[in-house]
């Protein structure tokens, strides 16, 4: 029996709206896995090798649910090809092996990889993988799908950043969230035209600006570093950004789909060089995953005046575990508090919120002490003049 292909891929927070458009423009069916819940997590964990990292277990549970609930469909699971020496390289063969052992056979895994130098080899290899992923299409159709998806990712990220900026400043609690949810839905279902996406984005940003809020307020600033998939998908990290924002924190996430894609897939050489320079003396060689970025971004956050950094560390992640050790030196040398939060299937809301609150309280009292010290210094310099 011929079954129409349905594409699926990791949700990656709100960015799924863009990936969905990409495949739909090319004429394919798309189904996005639901966010994790206790049932999918249990299934992912119980079928994964014990030592495998947590993101794999999350994804396995989500894909298994989707594939089992739709036995009449044949899925192409889109997976990113390995980037360096971490467990990422095992994802595709393990999906194949484990899902088949679970009796699920209505799928194949297709890998996407970046364009790596030398270009004369990298570009043909990239095109070959792309053709394997989506088949042959007129070049303009592929370019159009890329451009629309790119604009949707950009629009969603602009709205999300605005949303986290507004939460700690809003006068009516929940008003920014309501506005963001509406804006996201409009972008998600926007007609596949750049003009329409731009128009909706501008309209929604203006509406968000009109939310009753206090702009002139000094808040503690916290940067988020860590493993990309855990950082980018709010359902994996227990909505850490939203929680911090509601605690009155100015929050900034270091990795987004746009900068990750540019750095990892298109500007690899420059990105690695920059990282090597910033991380000199700490970790100036590649260890896989996003461990090196975690060090670099912590240093950069401190240089930009942030009060603290939180590392999102999935259980079983070797690069982030290595980074955690080095971050304690960075924290001491640069005088920047760093909180490393490990996530696994046992991580629950209650203890998690308590740790965040304690960290935020500590940052607030550090700010107060620093401000008192600087006032005292100023007063001293005036009296001695
Ligand atoms: S970076 Fe860490 S969590 Fe991500 S695939 Fe590699 S080992 Fe797993």
Boltz pocket constraint, residues with backbone or C-beta under 6 A from the ligand:
constraints:
  - pocket:
      binder: B
      contacts: [[A, 53], [A, 54], [A, 55], [A, 56], [A, 86], [A, 87], [A, 88], [A, 227], [A, 288], [A, 289], [A, 290], [A, 314], [A, 315], [A, 316], [A, 317], [A, 318], [A, 319], [A, 320]]
      max_distance: 6.0
